[in-house]
Amino acid sequence: MLDVTGRTVLSRSVVATRTGAVSLDVRDLAAGTCLARLEAGDRAGTLRLLVQKQVEKALRTLVRAAPAHRAPAQPGARLGRRN
């Protein structure tokens, strides 16, 4: 696997299942876009993958769920309690 600068960030030999599925542990990779080069015999292909970390996904969810900020008070508005 390569990062977007072309630097190799992970190199593994894996065996595909009967369905062609491949499992790859990317927990040690930084979040971001990677390119995976797959080779099988005389065939090869490249896939673009997006690595996301659970903490980052949770933070994005919190930011999206945060209430909108109140509009600033109008000039000359009185501050304090209403009686």
FIBAZA-965142 format. One line per 4 residues: number of its first residue (from 1); their letters; for each residue z, x, y of N, C-alpha, C, O. Coordinates in steps of 0.05 Angstrom, whole numbers, plus 5000, padded with zeros to 4 digits. Atoms other than C-alpha are relative to their C-alpha. Example, Ala and Ser with C-alpha at 12.3 -4.5 7.8 and 13.67 -1.06 7.14 Angstrom:
% residues 2
1> as> 5000 5018 4976 5156 5246 4910 5000 5018 5024 5013 5039 5024 | 4999 4984 4976 5143 5273 4979 5014 4985 5022 5018 4995 5044
% end
This chain:
% residues 83
1> mldv> 5000 5017 4977 5000 5000 5000 5000 5018 5024 5013 5039 5025 | 5002 4985 4975 4983 5024 5069 5010 4983 5023 5008 4958 5023 | 4993 5015 4976 5012 5005 5137 4976 4999 5018 4954 5009 5010 | 5024 5004 4983 4966 4988 5195 4989 5026 5011 4967 5026 5022
5> tgrt> 5011 4975 4991 4960 5061 5214 4986 5016 4978 4974 5037 4984 | 5013 4987 5023 4933 5079 5145 5018 5018 4984 5009 5031 4965 | 4981 4983 5014 4996 5115 5122 5009 4985 4974 5014 4961 4975 | 4991 5011 5025 5015 5104 5049 5030 4994 5001 5045 5013 5006
9> vlsr> 4972 5007 4999 5081 5066 5047 5011 4993 4972 5035 4991 4969 | 4992 5006 5027 5083 5048 4973 4977 5005 4981 4954 4998 4986 | 5021 4994 5021 5046 5072 4911 5012 4994 4973 5032 5007 4965 | 4989 5008 5026 5058 5039 4844 4977 4993 4981 4956 4984 4989
13> svva> 5018 5010 5020 5022 5027 4779 5013 4975 4989 5036 4975 4981 | 4989 5026 5010 5031 4955 4757 4981 4989 4979 4958 4996 4977 | 5015 5013 5021 5008 4914 4698 4999 4970 5006 5020 4958 5011 | 5003 5029 4994 4980 4844 4710 5007 4984 4975 5004 4993 4953
17> trtg> 4995 5018 5021 5001 4785 4669 4974 4989 4989 4952 4995 4999 | 5025 5012 5011 4952 4744 4627 4985 4984 5021 4961 4982 5020 | 5013 5016 4979 4939 4701 4689 4989 5018 5022 4975 5008 5041 | 5010 4982 4979 4924 4763 4731 5021 5004 5022 5015 5018 5042
21> avsl> 4979 4997 4980 4989 4757 4771 5013 5028 4999 5017 5039 4977 | 4986 4974 4998 5022 4821 4795 5024 4996 5018 5023 4984 5039 | 4975 5002 4985 5094 4826 4819 5006 5028 5012 5004 5048 4998 | 4995 4975 4986 5111 4880 4870 5024 4997 5018 5025 4979 5035
25> dvrd> 4975 5001 4984 5179 4894 4901 4995 5014 5026 4990 5038 5027 | 5005 4988 4974 5170 4905 4976 5025 5000 5018 5023 5002 5042 | 4975 5001 4984 5244 4901 4997 5004 5025 5017 5017 5023 5038 | 4995 4976 4985 5243 4973 5021 4980 5004 5022 4983 5023 5038
29> laag> 5020 4997 4979 5183 4963 5066 5009 4986 5026 5024 4967 5025 | 4994 5013 4974 5189 4947 5140 4983 4975 5002 4962 4972 4990 | 5015 5025 4996 5168 4878 5162 4974 5006 5016 4974 5023 5033 | 5025 4996 4986 5096 4874 5185 4976 4997 4981 4979 4988 4959
33> tcla> 5025 5002 5016 5024 4877 5160 4996 5025 4984 4999 5047 4994 | 5007 4978 5018 5005 4920 5101 4974 4994 4986 4966 4971 4985 | 5024 5004 5016 4942 4931 5062 5006 5009 4971 5017 5031 4967 | 4995 4993 5028 4946 4931 4986 4973 5005 4987 4955 4988 4988
37> rlea> 5024 4992 5014 4891 4967 4948 5004 4996 4970 5022 5009 4959 | 4997 5006 5029 4883 4940 4877 4975 5011 4985 4952 5007 4994 | 5022 4989 5016 4841 4976 4825 5005 4993 4970 5027 4995 4960 | 4999 5006 5028 4826 4955 4754 4973 5009 4987 4953 4996 4991
41> gdra> 5024 4990 5012 4776 4996 4715 4981 5009 5022 4988 5025 5039 | 5020 4993 4979 4712 5001 4757 5000 4980 5023 4983 4981 5040 | 4998 5020 4978 4733 4943 4802 5023 5006 5019 5043 5017 5010 | 4979 4995 4980 4774 4948 4866 4998 4979 5022 4977 4967 5027
45> gtlr> 4999 5018 4978 4795 4905 4924 5024 5006 5018 5042 5020 5009 | 4979 4996 4981 4839 4905 4985 5010 4973 5011 4994 4956 5017 | 4988 5025 4990 4887 4850 5006 5017 5007 5025 5031 5027 5025 | 4982 4997 4977 4922 4842 5073 5025 4983 4995 5023 4959 4989
49> llvq> 4975 5013 5006 4995 4824 5063 5018 5000 5025 5018 5020 5040 | 4980 5001 4979 5049 4802 5112 5027 5002 4988 5035 4984 4973 | 4973 4996 5011 5118 4829 5094 5020 4988 5021 5020 4996 5044 | 4980 5013 4983 5174 4785 5123 5027 5005 4987 5030 5005 4963
53> kqve> 4972 4996 5009 5248 4798 5118 5015 4974 5005 5010 4960 5025 | 4985 5025 4998 5296 4740 5107 5016 4998 5026 5018 4977 5038 | 4984 5000 4975 5340 4760 5167 4982 4993 5023 4990 4977 5040 | 5018 5006 4978 5280 4759 5213 4991 4971 5000 4989 4958 5021
57> kalr> 5007 5028 5002 5259 4691 5187 5022 4982 5009 5018 4962 5023 | 4977 5016 4992 5329 4664 5197 5003 5001 5031 5009 4980 5043 | 4998 4998 4971 5331 4690 5269 4979 4984 5014 4984 4971 5034 | 5021 5016 4988 5264 4658 5285 5007 4971 4998 5002 4955 5016
61> tlvr> 4992 5028 5003 5291 4592 5257 5021 4993 5020 5020 4972 5033 | 4979 5005 4980 5353 4598 5301 4988 4998 5028 4996 4981 5044 | 5012 5000 4973 5311 4614 5363 4985 4974 5004 4987 4962 5026 | 5015 5025 4998 5266 4554 5349 5018 4976 5003 5012 4957 5017
65> aapa> 4982 5023 5000 5326 4508 5339 5019 5000 5024 5033 4981 5029 | 4982 4998 4977 5363 4532 5401 4992 4979 5021 4969 4975 5026 | 5006 5021 4980 5369 4478 5455 4987 5013 5024 4992 5037 5031 | 5014 4990 4976 5325 4486 5516 5020 5005 5022 5041 4991 5024
69> hrap> 4982 4994 4977 5358 4516 5578 4998 4978 5020 4976 4966 5024 | 5001 5020 4979 5377 4468 5633 4985 5011 5024 4984 5035 5029 | 5015 4992 4976 5335 4469 5695 5021 5009 5021 5043 4998 5022 | 4981 4991 4980 5368 4506 5753 5007 4977 5019 4991 4959 5023
73> aqpg> 4991 5020 4981 5408 4464 5802 4983 5000 5024 4973 5020 5033 | 5016 5002 4976 5372 4438 5862 5015 5013 5023 5039 5012 5024 | 4986 4988 4977 5386 4474 5927 5016 4979 5015 5007 4956 5019 | 4983 5019 4986 5444 4441 5963 5015 4981 4982 5030 4965 4991
77> arlg> 4985 5018 5019 5469 4406 5899 5029 5008 5000 5036 5031 5002 | 4971 4995 5001 5544 4399 5895 5008 5007 4972 4999 4995 4952 | 4990 4991 5026 5579 4434 5839 5028 4988 4996 5042 4983 5016 | 4973 5009 5005 5642 4408 5806 5000 4974 4985 4978 4964 4977
81> rrn> 4997 5024 5016 5668 4346 5771 4992 4975 5017 4995 4975 5041 | 5004 5026 4988 5647 4275 5785 5026 4984 4997 5038 4986 4976 | 4976 5016 5002 5705 4228 5800 4993 4971 4996 5011 4954 4994
% end
